[in-house]
Amino acid sequence: MSEGGGAGERAGEPAGEAGRGAFRLAVLASGTGSNLQAILDTLHGGPEGIAVAAVASNVADAPALARAQQAGIPTAAFPLEAYPDRSARDTALADWIAGHEVRLVVLAGYMQLLTPAFLGRFPHAVVNVHPALLPAFPGLDAVGQALAHGTRVFGVTVHFVDEGVDTGPIILQRALELPRARTREDVLEPLHAVEHELLPEAIRLIARGAVRIDPADPRRVLLD
């Protein structure tokens, strides 16, 4: 997450005039899009005035794109091999997202690091869901890391994205005790159920203006 905003800036707040109409999201996903589906089922077009305005992927045939298309949402694919480098790809991705006038970018199983330039385009407005209780087990295969460590308590974190790997300020967390878990299959299904509740809840809070960075500590998120 870029820290370029003013102290106490509220997440998702437009740089210019206050947004009118729906609180518009862009969702980035690399795989099946189950978290995207949870957002569509619980928030999109509902009474809270939240809309998924665009969905993009780094994988041209990602099932997440098909989910969005079935819901009538604009989609696009930005595979890395189609661009000279990651910076060029992220510039094109940021331009496309900005064209949809979104106020929040949600990483829902997006398996790519975003460049600082991309994050600078959406200050305090990029969030990620991670299948571990950060700062434990950041990066790829968090569940595998936790199992290898013998963890008995798993969990989910929704956090702002900064230039590190899963190091941004934490918005919400929820723990899940699975003392008998031995395999990924033992963990993934119950963990996905938590993700499907926690990520929409974080989006709901941001859309309501209830999430801001603590002006006294930029590592801390305040919930109103």
MARSEKE-941498 format. One record per residue (C-alpha): x, y, z; residue in one letter; residue number from 1. Coordinates in nm, 2 decimals, padded with zeros to 4 digits. Each point is the difference from the previous one (the first is absolute). Layout:
BEGIN
     c1     c2     c3 r   k
      X      Y      Z a NUM
...
//
This chain:
BEGIN
     c1     c2     c3 r   k
  00.00  00.00  00.00 m   1
  00.13  00.34 -00.08 s   2
  00.02  00.22  00.31 e   3
 -00.03  00.32 -00.21 g   4
 -00.34  00.12  00.13 g   5
 -00.06  00.24  00.28 g   6
  00.00 -00.11  00.36 a   7
 -00.32 -00.18  00.10 g   8
 -00.11 -00.03 -00.36 e   9
 -00.29 -00.23 -00.04 r  10
  00.04 -00.31 -00.22 a  11
 -00.15  00.02 -00.34 g  12
 -00.06  00.38  00.02 e  13
  00.03  00.15 -00.35 p  14
  00.28  00.26 -00.05 a  15
 -00.26  00.25 -00.14 g  16
 -00.36  00.05  00.07 e  17
 -00.19 -00.26  00.20 a  18
 -00.12 -00.29 -00.21 g  19
 -00.37  00.00 -00.10 r  20
 -00.21 -00.31 -00.06 g  21
  00.13 -00.34  00.08 a  22
  00.33 -00.07  00.18 f  23
  00.18 -00.16 -00.30 r  24
  00.26 -00.28  00.04 l  25
  00.24 -00.17 -00.24 a  26
  00.09 -00.36  00.09 v  27
  00.32 -00.17 -00.11 l  28
  00.01 -00.38  00.01 a  29
  00.23 -00.26 -00.15 s  30
 -00.20 -00.32  00.06 g  31
 -00.35 -00.13  00.06 t  32
 -00.14  00.32  00.15 g  33
 -00.18 -00.15  00.30 s  34
  00.07  00.32  00.19 n  35
 -00.12  00.21 -00.29 l  36
 -00.32 -00.21  00.01 q  37
 -00.04  00.07  00.37 a  38
  00.02  00.37 -00.08 i  39
 -00.25 -00.03 -00.28 l  40
 -00.24 -00.20  00.21 d  41
  00.01  00.22  00.31 t  42
  00.08  00.35 -00.12 l  43
 -00.03  00.06 -00.37 h  44
 -00.31  00.20 -00.09 g  45
 -00.14 -00.03  00.35 g  46
 -00.16  00.26  00.23 p  47
  00.33  00.12  00.13 e  48
  00.08  00.16 -00.33 g  49
  00.31 -00.21 -00.08 i  50
  00.07 -00.11 -00.36 a  51
  00.28 -00.20 -00.16 v  52
  00.08  00.22 -00.30 a  53
  00.29 -00.20 -00.16 a  54
  00.18 -00.34  00.04 v  55
  00.34 -00.07 -00.13 a  56
  00.25 -00.29  00.01 s  57
  00.35 -00.08 -00.10 n  58
 -00.13 -00.33 -00.14 v  59
 -00.20  00.03 -00.33 a  60
 -00.22 -00.30  00.08 d  61
 -00.04  00.05  00.37 a  62
 -00.34 -00.13  00.12 p  63
 -00.04  00.32  00.19 a  64
 -00.04  00.19 -00.33 l  65
 -00.28 -00.23 -00.10 a  66
 -00.18  00.06  00.33 r  67
  00.02  00.37 -00.06 a  68
 -00.11 -00.03 -00.36 q  69
 -00.31 -00.20  00.11 q  70
 -00.08  00.29  00.24 a  71
  00.03  00.25 -00.29 g  72
  00.32  00.16  00.14 i  73
  00.27  00.13 -00.23 p  74
  00.31 -00.22  00.00 t  75
  00.36  00.00 -00.14 a  76
  00.31 -00.21  00.02 a  77
  00.35  00.13  00.04 f  78
  00.24 -00.29 -00.04 p  79
  00.36  00.10  00.08 l  80
  00.13 -00.16 -00.32 e  81
 -00.20  00.25 -00.20 a  82
  00.21  00.29  00.13 y  83
  00.37  00.10  00.00 p  84
  00.01 -00.03  00.38 d  85
 -00.20  00.01  00.32 r  86
  00.01  00.38  00.01 s  87
 -00.16  00.03 -00.34 a  88
 -00.26 -00.26  00.08 r  89
 -00.10  00.18  00.33 d  90
 -00.02  00.33 -00.18 t  91
 -00.25 -00.14 -00.25 a  92
 -00.19 -00.17  00.28 l  93
 -00.01  00.32  00.21 a  94
 -00.12  00.20 -00.31 d  95
 -00.28 -00.25 -00.06 w  96
 -00.11  00.00  00.36 i  97
  00.00  00.38  00.02 a  98
 -00.22  00.01 -00.31 g  99
 -00.27 -00.17  00.20 h 100
  00.00  00.27  00.27 e 101
  00.05 -00.24  00.29 v 102
  00.07  00.11  00.36 r 103
  00.14 -00.33  00.12 l 104
  00.22 -00.28 -00.15 v 105
 -00.06 -00.34  00.16 v 106
  00.26 -00.28 -00.05 l 107
 -00.20 -00.32  00.03 a 108
  00.25 -00.27 -00.07 g 109
  00.21  00.21 -00.23 y 110
  00.34 -00.18 -00.01 m 111
  00.21  00.29 -00.12 q 112
  00.20  00.27  00.18 l 113
 -00.11  00.35 -00.10 l 114
  00.26  00.27 -00.08 t 115
  00.04  00.31  00.22 p 116
 -00.12  00.21 -00.30 a 117
 -00.33 -00.20 -00.01 f 118
 -00.05  00.05  00.38 l 119
  00.07  00.37 -00.04 g 120
 -00.29  00.03 -00.23 r 121
 -00.24 -00.13  00.27 f 122
  00.13  00.13  00.33 p 123
 -00.17 -00.16  00.31 h 124
 -00.23 -00.19 -00.25 a 125
  00.15 -00.34 -00.07 v 126
 -00.09 -00.29  00.24 v 127
  00.09 -00.37  00.00 n 128
 -00.13 -00.31  00.18 v 129
  00.27 -00.24  00.13 h 130
 -00.06 -00.35  00.14 p 131
  00.20  00.04  00.32 a 132
  00.02  00.22  00.31 l 133
  00.25  00.25 -00.11 l 134
  00.28  00.07  00.07 p 135
  00.03 -00.38  00.02 a 136
  00.05 -00.19 -00.33 f 137
  00.01  00.28 -00.26 p 138
  00.05 -00.07 -00.37 g 139
 -00.09 -00.30 -00.21 l 140
 -00.15 -00.32  00.15 d 141
 -00.08  00.14  00.33 a 142
 -00.20 -00.31  00.09 v 143
  00.29 -00.23 -00.09 g 144
  00.23  00.22  00.21 q 145
 -00.24 -00.02  00.30 a 146
 -00.04 -00.38 -00.03 l 147
  00.38 -00.05 -00.02 a 148
  00.03  00.21  00.32 h 149
 -00.26 -00.22  00.18 g 150
 -00.24  00.29  00.05 t 151
 -00.32 -00.08  00.18 r 152
 -00.17  00.34 -00.05 v 153
 -00.04  00.12 -00.35 f 154
 -00.17  00.31 -00.13 g 155
 -00.07  00.27 -00.26 v 156
  00.13  00.36 -00.02 t 157
 -00.14  00.28 -00.22 v 158
  00.26  00.27 -00.03 h 159
  00.11  00.30 -00.20 f 160
  00.26 -00.06 -00.26 v 161
  00.33  00.17  00.02 d 162
  00.33 -00.06 -00.18 e 163
  00.10 -00.30  00.21 g 164
 -00.14 -00.35 -00.01 v 165
 -00.31 -00.02  00.22 d 166
  00.14  00.28  00.23 t 167
 -00.27  00.27 -00.03 g 168
 -00.21  00.12  00.28 p 169
 -00.25 -00.25  00.13 i 170
 -00.38  00.07 -00.03 i 171
 -00.16 -00.31  00.12 l 172
  00.11 -00.34  00.13 q 173
 -00.18 -00.32  00.11 r 174
  00.15 -00.31  00.16 a 175
 -00.11 -00.35 -00.06 l 176
  00.10 -00.29  00.23 e 177
  00.07 -00.32 -00.20 l 178
  00.21 -00.21  00.24 p 179
 -00.04 -00.32 -00.21 r 180
  00.09  00.15 -00.33 a 181
  00.28 -00.20 -00.18 r 182
 -00.06  00.08 -00.37 t 183
 -00.09  00.30 -00.21 r 184
 -00.34 -00.15 -00.06 e 185
 -00.06  00.00  00.37 d 186
  00.06  00.38  00.01 v 187
 -00.11  00.15 -00.33 l 188
 -00.37 -00.06  00.01 e 189
 -00.06  00.14  00.35 p 190
  00.25  00.28 -00.07 l 191
 -00.18  00.10 -00.33 h 192
 -00.33  00.03  00.20 a 193
  00.17  00.25  00.22 v 194
  00.15  00.19 -00.30 e 195
 -00.35  00.02 -00.16 h 196
 -00.13  00.18  00.31 e 197
  00.30  00.21  00.10 l 198
  00.08  00.16 -00.34 l 199
 -00.35  00.13 -00.07 p 200
 -00.01  00.13  00.36 e 201
  00.32  00.20 -00.05 a 202
 -00.14  00.14 -00.33 i 203
 -00.32  00.09  00.17 r 204
  00.19  00.19  00.27 l 205
  00.21  00.18 -00.25 i 206
 -00.30  00.10 -00.21 a 207
 -00.17  00.13  00.31 r 208
  00.30  00.23  00.07 g 209
  00.07 -00.19  00.32 a 210
  00.37 -00.09 -00.07 v 211
  00.29  00.24  00.03 r 212
  00.37  00.01  00.07 i 213
  00.09  00.11  00.35 d 214
  00.17  00.35 -00.04 p 215
  00.22 -00.09  00.29 a 216
  00.11 -00.34 -00.13 d 217
 -00.02 -00.08 -00.38 p 218
  00.04 -00.37  00.08 r 219
 -00.34  00.00  00.19 r 220
 -00.35  00.00 -00.15 v 221
 -00.28  00.17  00.19 l 222
 -00.35 -00.13 -00.04 l 223
 -00.28  00.24  00.08 d 224
//
